[in-house]
Amino acid sequence: MNKDIEKIRDFNRFYANYFNRFEKELYQGFPSMNEARVMAFLHFHQSSTATDIQNELGFDKGQLSKMLTKLEKKRYFETYSQS
């Protein structure tokens, strides 16, 4: 029975790794799900601050900062300072 369990685990590992590589190749360059959430939020709330996004979507400060920097570099949006 242990051999059967090990065969099933090997099978699962093989296909999990295979689909993980396939997914990375397929979606290379596309925004992650969290990045898409930020972009959708900004689409509907265009004058939002990073704090607004953080409070609404629940990201921690560092995580959100990295995402916003990455999205801005890809020119998905522009930032404006509030005066």
Secondary structure as UniProt FT lines:
FT   HELIX           2..26
FT   TURN            27..29
FT   HELIX           33..44
FT   TURN            46..47
FT   HELIX           50..57
FT   HELIX           61..73
FT   TURN            74..75
//
